[in-house]
Amino acid sequence: MSQPRISPGAGGPAPAGPPARVPGRSPLATVGAVWRKHRDLLDGASALAATTGVASVLGFVYWAAAARMFTPRTVGYGSASVSAMTLLGMVGMLGLGTVLIGELPRRRPRAGLVSAALLASGLGSLVFGLAFALAGPYVSEHFGNISRTPAQAALFIAGVVLTAISLVFDQATIGLMRGGLQLSRNLIFAIAKLAALPVAAMIVMHDQFGIGITLSWVVGTAVSLLLVAVQLRLTGTHVLPGPDWRVLRNLGGTAVAHSWLNLAISIPRSLMPVLVTVVVSPAANAAFYAAWTLTGFLYIVPIHLATVLFAVASADPHRIARKLRFSLGLSVAIGVPGMVILGIGGHFALSLFGPSYALAATVPLRLLLIGYLPSIPKVHYIAVCRATGRITRAAAVLTVAAATEVAAATAGGVAGGLDGLTAALMAVFILEGLVTAPPVIRAAIGHGRHRRGVPAHLARGSAARAAGQDAPRPCPRISLSPAETGRGRYAPGSREEGIEALLSLTRSAGIDPVHRARLRPPAR
């Protein structure tokens, strides 16, 4: 007697067969999924990377053209002047650019704060630029050559002010998540300064102190700010609304801490070309600045990722560990191939500036490439400390690191020229990576308090206290009377109705929304 056939789905077992094959995901789909998962980090970082990529390529063309138009000594003075303007502009920012990155994602309205920060940074940089122009000749003869006439000093001071305003504007676009504006401004700046370079070379005849380079740089910055202001005006955005000085004053403590940290970060990098000019020679600085610019293409990858990581973690501190792991991995994945490519092709790239550049800067370029890997934990350590409120600790660590870099570079330059200076600098980079790696690793694996993240209400309270504002009130205890819970205006009913009744009371008590969110019933 034959057994009846049982069909699948009729309650019987399905016939055995080969397991179904799950189609694999294409590489393009994988990249798309990763991008969607980390869109908040990658959108901002990609805008910064596009900005830097375009600016760096055109910057490379700019300095290669300058090397053809001017002598190495003149290029050395010009690059030192640009570095000094950048350094003083960063000092004149007063930490306000970084404050905007952390504050703008969680503030409404925001235009008045941005306007006040731009005006304050312009005034602060004016003071520092004027002080340098007056005191520089007494510090070093090379500094005196940068601002040796009233017209040259006025040009330098204008460059400092415009640099500070442009830097604050760029960082404000990160906090506003409008990286396209930064890309537009930097693209205009790169094109304008390149177009102005040959004109400046013709205006400043027999230039020996980099005046033509300084002039083209200042003109490019001014044109970029002017055209972006026109772009904003055409889209209906107020270019410079009324400044909100009250909010800016409340952020004074935060700005001071960020300014200290910013100076500890930026002084060594901006000061290094100036230091090479003074310790070694202006001609050696021309070669060093070429290698410095080329390796900057690579170093900017973790810097941009860490900058956006700070903005993302400021808006939602719970995600810092996961985003940090992704940022570290991407920095290594992009940086290691870049190190290999630039190490192999660096000599050829330097030869585009001139044979003397390739001869003098090939070894420094390769030494600077070695310092890329230890720079990854350093820049992420800064982002983690900013996001978790440990700004003072990071500033103290980076201040020691900055002093060590400057001292080591000076000693290396005196002892071994340009190669000795770069080797000493690389040794300090490795030491900094060893010091900053452990806390970054702990934050990335979610060790201790990082495993749970920083609660949003605590993060807001810390930010408010740092800004001089009142922190959100803690959740008070609420007792419901029998009349309120059942026999009065709230009749007994479903669990959802009871919770809504409790929410009504909490709203009238002014409880922080994060506590109310925890009381909502689960979806059914």
C-alpha positions in Angstrom: 0.0 0.0 0.0 1.5 3.3 -1.0 2.1 6.1 1.4 0.2 9.3 0.7 2.4 12.2 -0.5 2.6 15.1 1.9 3.0 18.4 0.2 5.1 21.2 1.8 2.9 23.6 3.6 0.3 21.0 4.4 1.8 20.3 7.8 4.4 17.7 6.8 8.1 18.0 6.5 9.5 19.6 3.4 11.5 17.2 1.1 15.3 17.4 1.7 17.3 19.2 -0.9 20.3 21.3 -1.4 20.3 24.5 0.7 19.1 27.6 -1.0 22.0 29.9 -2.1 21.8 33.4 -0.8 22.9 35.8 -3.5 26.1 37.7 -2.5 26.1 41.4 -2.2 27.9 43.3 -4.9 30.8 45.6 -3.9 28.8 48.6 -5.0 25.9 47.6 -2.8 28.3 47.0 0.1 29.7 50.5 -0.3 26.2 51.9 -0.5 25.2 50.1 2.7 28.2 51.4 4.6 27.6 54.9 3.3 24.0 54.9 4.5 25.0 53.5 7.9 27.6 56.2 8.4 26.0 58.9 6.3 26.3 61.6 9.0 30.0 61.1 9.2 30.8 60.5 5.6 28.7 63.3 4.1 30.6 65.9 6.1 34.0 64.3 5.7 33.5 63.8 2.0 32.6 67.5 1.6 35.8 68.4 3.5 37.8 65.9 1.5 36.4 67.3 -1.8 37.3 70.8 -0.6 40.8 69.8 0.4 41.3 67.7 -2.7 40.4 70.5 -5.0 42.3 73.1 -3.0 45.3 70.8 -2.7 45.6 70.0 -6.4 45.2 73.7 -7.3 47.6 74.5 -4.4 50.2 72.2 -5.8 49.8 73.9 -9.2 50.1 77.3 -7.4 53.3 76.5 -5.7 54.8 74.8 -8.7 54.0 78.0 -10.7 55.5 80.2 -8.0 58.7 78.1 -8.1 58.9 78.9 -11.8 58.2 82.6 -11.4 60.4 83.3 -8.3 63.7 82.2 -6.9 63.8 79.6 -4.1 64.7 82.4 -1.6 61.7 84.4 -2.6 59.4 81.3 -2.4 60.8 80.6 1.0 59.9 84.1 2.2 56.5 83.9 0.6 55.6 80.5 2.2 56.9 81.8 5.5 54.6 84.8 5.2 51.6 82.6 4.3 52.4 80.4 7.3 52.6 83.3 9.6 49.3 84.7 8.3 47.7 81.3 8.9 49.1 81.0 12.4 48.1 84.4 13.5 44.7 84.0 11.9 44.2 80.8 13.9 45.2 82.6 17.1 42.8 85.4 16.2 39.9 83.0 15.8 39.9 82.8 19.6 38.6 79.2 19.4 35.3 80.4 18.0 35.4 78.1 14.9 35.6 75.0 17.0 32.9 76.3 19.3 30.6 76.7 16.3 31.2 73.1 15.2 30.0 71.9 18.6 27.2 74.4 19.3 25.5 75.0 16.0 24.0 71.5 15.6 22.0 71.9 18.8 21.0 75.6 18.6 18.1 77.6 17.2 18.4 80.3 16.0 22.0 80.3 14.9 22.6 83.2 12.5 23.3 85.7 15.2 25.9 83.5 16.8 27.7 82.9 13.5 27.7 86.7 12.8 29.1 87.5 16.3 31.9 84.9 15.9 32.9 86.3 12.5 33.2 89.8 13.8 35.0 88.8 17.0 37.5 86.7 15.1 38.1 89.6 12.7 38.8 92.0 15.5 41.0 89.5 17.4 43.1 88.7 14.3 43.5 92.4 13.6 45.2 92.9 17.0 47.5 89.9 16.5 48.4 90.9 13.0 49.2 94.4 14.0 51.3 93.2 16.9 53.4 90.9 14.7 54.0 93.7 12.1 55.3 96.0 14.8 57.3 93.5 16.9 58.4 91.1 14.2 61.5 93.1 13.1 62.8 93.1 16.7 62.5 89.3 16.9 64.2 88.2 13.7 65.6 89.9 10.6 63.6 87.4 8.5 60.4 88.5 10.2 61.3 92.1 9.5 61.6 91.3 5.8 58.0 90.1 5.7 56.6 93.5 6.9 59.5 95.9 6.2 57.4 98.7 4.6 54.0 100.2 5.7 52.3 98.9 2.6 53.8 95.5 3.0 52.7 95.5 6.7 49.2 96.6 5.8 49.0 93.7 3.2 50.1 91.2 5.8 47.6 92.5 8.5 44.8 92.3 5.9 45.8 88.7 5.1 45.7 87.8 8.8 42.2 89.2 9.3 40.8 87.6 6.1 42.4 84.3 7.0 40.7 84.3 10.5 37.3 85.2 9.0 37.5 82.5 6.3 38.6 79.8 8.8 35.6 80.6 11.1 33.3 80.6 8.2 34.5 77.2 7.0 34.1 75.7 10.4 30.7 77.2 10.8 29.6 75.3 7.6 30.6 72.1 9.3 28.4 72.8 12.3 25.6 73.7 10.0 26.2 70.6 7.9 26.5 72.7 4.7 29.9 71.6 3.5 29.0 72.7 -0.1 29.6 76.3 1.0 33.0 75.5 2.2 33.8 73.7 -1.0 32.6 76.7 -3.1 34.7 79.1 -1.1 37.9 77.1 -1.2 37.5 76.4 -4.9 37.1 80.1 -5.6 40.1 80.8 -3.4 42.3 78.3 -5.1 41.4 79.6 -8.6 41.6 83.3 -7.7 45.0 83.1 -6.0 46.4 81.1 -9.0 45.0 83.7 -11.4 46.4 86.6 -9.3 49.9 85.1 -9.0 51.3 86.1 -12.4 49.6 89.6 -12.1 51.2 90.0 -8.7 54.6 88.9 -10.1 54.3 91.7 -12.7 53.2 94.3 -10.2 56.0 93.6 -7.7 59.1 93.8 -9.8 62.4 92.3 -8.5 60.6 90.7 -5.6 63.0 89.2 -3.1 60.8 88.8 0.0 57.7 87.0 -1.3 55.5 90.1 -1.6 53.9 88.8 -4.8 53.0 85.5 -3.2 51.5 87.3 -0.2 49.5 89.6 -2.5 48.0 86.8 -4.5 47.1 84.9 -1.4 45.3 87.9 0.1 43.5 88.7 -3.1 42.3 85.1 -3.5 40.9 85.0 0.1 39.1 88.3 -0.3 37.6 87.3 -3.7 36.4 83.9 -2.2 34.6 85.5 0.7 33.0 88.2 -1.5 31.7 85.7 -4.1 30.3 83.3 -1.4 28.6 86.3 0.3 27.0 87.0 -3.1 25.9 83.4 -3.4 24.3 83.4 0.0 22.5 86.7 -0.8 21.1 85.3 -4.0 19.7 82.3 -2.2 17.9 84.6 0.3 20.3 84.2 3.2 21.2 87.2 5.3 25.0 87.6 4.8 25.7 89.3 8.2 22.7 89.5 10.4 22.7 91.2 13.8 25.3 89.6 16.0 24.1 87.8 19.1 26.8 89.0 21.6 24.9 87.6 24.6 25.2 84.0 23.4 28.8 84.5 22.5 29.6 85.9 25.9 28.0 82.9 27.5 30.2 80.7 25.5 33.3 82.5 26.6 34.6 79.7 28.9 34.1 77.1 26.2 35.8 79.3 23.6 38.9 79.8 25.9 39.3 76.0 26.3 38.9 75.4 22.6 41.2 78.2 21.8 43.9 76.8 24.0 43.5 73.4 22.4 43.4 74.9 18.9 46.7 76.8 19.5 48.4 73.7 20.8 47.3 71.9 17.6 48.0 74.6 15.0 51.1 76.4 16.3 53.6 73.6 15.4 52.2 73.0 11.9 51.9 76.7 11.0 55.2 77.6 12.7 57.3 74.8 11.1 57.9 76.6 7.8 58.8 79.8 9.6 61.1 77.8 11.9 62.9 76.2 8.9 63.4 79.7 7.4 65.0 81.0 10.6 67.0 77.9 11.7 68.1 76.5 8.3 67.5 79.0 5.4 64.8 80.5 3.2 65.9 78.3 0.3 65.6 75.2 2.5 62.1 76.3 3.5 61.1 76.4 -0.1 62.0 72.7 -0.5 60.5 71.8 2.9 57.2 73.6 2.2 56.9 71.6 -1.0 57.2 68.3 0.9 55.0 69.7 3.7 52.3 70.5 1.1 52.4 67.1 -0.6 52.2 65.1 2.7 49.4 67.4 3.7 47.2 65.7 1.1 47.5 62.5 3.2 47.4 64.0 6.7 44.2 65.8 6.0 42.2 62.5 5.8 42.1 61.7 9.5 41.9 65.4 10.4 38.7 65.8 8.4 37.2 62.6 9.7 38.0 63.5 13.3 36.5 67.0 12.8 33.2 65.7 11.6 33.3 63.0 14.3 33.3 65.8 16.9 30.3 67.4 15.2 28.4 64.1 15.0 29.2 63.1 18.6 28.2 66.6 19.9 24.7 66.1 18.4 24.4 62.5 19.7 27.1 61.3 22.2 25.8 57.8 22.3 27.3 57.0 18.8 30.9 58.0 19.5 32.4 54.5 19.9 30.8 53.1 16.7 31.7 56.2 14.6 35.2 56.3 16.1 35.9 52.7 15.0 34.7 53.5 11.5 36.8 56.7 11.3 40.0 54.9 12.5 39.5 52.1 10.0 38.9 54.4 7.1 41.9 56.5 8.0 44.1 53.5 7.8 42.5 52.1 4.7 43.0 55.3 2.8 46.3 56.4 4.3 48.4 53.2 3.9 48.0 53.0 0.1 48.5 56.8 -0.1 51.8 56.4 1.8 53.0 53.9 -0.7 52.0 55.9 -3.7 53.4 59.1 -2.4 56.6 57.4 -1.2 57.2 56.0 -4.7 56.2 59.1 -6.7 57.3 61.8 -4.3 60.6 62.4 -6.1 58.9 63.0 -9.4 56.3 65.2 -7.8 59.0 67.3 -6.2 60.9 67.6 -9.5 57.9 69.5 -10.9 58.9 72.4 -8.6 62.5 72.2 -9.9 65.5 69.9 -9.6 66.8 71.6 -6.5 63.4 70.8 -4.7 63.7 67.1 -5.5 67.3 67.0 -4.4 66.6 68.7 -1.0 63.1 67.5 -0.1 62.9 63.8 -1.1 64.3 62.5 2.2 62.1 64.9 4.4 59.0 63.9 2.4 59.6 60.2 3.1 60.2 60.9 6.8 57.0 62.9 7.0 55.1 60.0 5.4 56.3 57.7 8.2 54.7 60.1 10.7 51.2 59.6 9.1 50.2 56.5 11.0 51.0 57.9 14.5 49.0 61.0 13.6 45.8 59.0 13.3 45.3 58.3 17.1 46.5 61.9 17.9 43.8 63.6 15.8 41.1 61.2 17.0 42.2 61.7 20.6 41.4 65.4 20.1 38.0 64.7 18.7 37.1 62.3 21.6 38.2 64.8 24.2 36.2 67.6 22.6 33.1 65.4 22.3 33.3 64.1 25.9 34.1 67.4 27.6 37.8 66.7 28.3 39.0 69.8 26.5 41.4 71.0 29.2 43.1 67.6 29.5 43.6 67.4 25.7 44.9 71.0 25.7 47.5 70.2 28.4 48.6 67.0 26.5 48.8 68.8 23.2 50.7 71.8 24.7 53.4 69.5 25.9 53.5 67.8 22.5 53.7 71.2 20.7 56.6 72.4 22.8 58.4 69.1 22.2 57.9 69.3 18.4 59.2 72.9 18.3 62.2 72.1 20.5 63.1 68.9 18.7 62.8 70.5 15.3 65.0 73.4 16.4 67.6 71.0 17.8 67.5 68.8 14.7 67.7 71.7 12.3 70.8 73.1 14.1 72.5 69.7 14.2 71.5 68.2 10.9 69.9 70.8 8.6 66.7 70.0 6.9 67.0 66.3 7.1 67.8 66.4 10.8 64.9 68.7 11.5 62.5 66.4 9.8 63.9 63.2 11.4 63.5 64.8 14.9 59.9 65.9 14.0 59.1 62.3 12.9 60.4 60.9 16.2 58.1 63.2 18.2 55.1 62.2 16.0 55.7 58.5 16.9 56.0 59.4 20.6 52.7 61.3 20.3 51.0 58.4 18.7 52.1 56.0 21.5 50.8 58.4 24.1 47.4 59.1 22.6 46.6 55.6 21.2 45.5 53.9 24.5 42.7 56.4 25.4 41.5 56.3 21.7 41.4 52.5 21.7 39.5 52.4 25.0 36.9 54.9 23.6 36.6 52.9 20.3 36.0 49.5 22.1 33.4 51.1 24.4 35.4 50.5 27.6 33.8 51.7 30.8 31.5 54.7 30.5 32.0 54.8 26.7 30.2 51.5 26.4 26.9 53.2 27.3 27.8 56.5 25.8 27.2 59.8 27.4 23.5 60.3 28.2 22.0 63.1 26.1 20.6 65.0 29.1 24.0 64.9 30.9 25.7 66.0 27.7 23.3 68.9 27.4 23.8 69.7 31.0 27.6 69.7 30.7 27.4 71.9 27.5 25.1 74.3 29.2 27.3 74.6 32.3 30.4 75.1 30.1 28.4 77.8 28.2 27.4 79.5 31.4 23.7 78.6 31.0 21.3 76.8 33.3 21.5 73.0 33.0 18.3 71.1 32.4 16.4 70.4 35.6 16.6 66.8 37.0 13.5 64.7 36.9 11.4 65.4 40.0 9.4 62.8 41.9 5.7 63.0 41.1 3.0 61.5 43.2 -0.4 61.0 41.7 -3.4 61.4 44.0 -6.2 58.8 43.9 -8.4 61.4 42.3 -5.8 61.9 39.5 -5.1 58.2 38.9 -8.6 56.9 38.7 -11.5 58.5 40.5 -10.9 62.1 39.2 -10.1 63.5 35.8 -8.2 60.4 34.7 -10.4 57.4 34.5 -8.8 53.9 34.7 -8.2 52.5 31.3 -5.4 51.0 29.2 -1.8 51.1 30.1 -1.2 53.7 27.3 -3.9 56.0 28.7 -2.2 55.8 32.2 1.2 56.7 30.7 -0.3 59.6 28.7 -1.8 60.9 32.0 1.7 60.7 33.6 3.2 62.5 30.6 0.7 65.3 30.9 1.9 65.9 34.5 5.6 65.7 33.5 5.1 68.3 30.8 3.6 70.7 33.2 6.5 70.1 35.6 9.1 71.0 32.9 10.9 67.7 32.9 13.7 67.1 30.3 12.3 65.3 27.2 14.8 62.5 27.5 13.0 61.3 30.6 9.6 61.4 29.0 10.9 59.4 26.0 11.7 56.6 28.4 8.1 56.4 29.6 6.5 55.9 26.2 4.9 52.5 25.7 6.4 50.1 23.3 4.9 49.7 19.9 2.4 46.8 19.6 
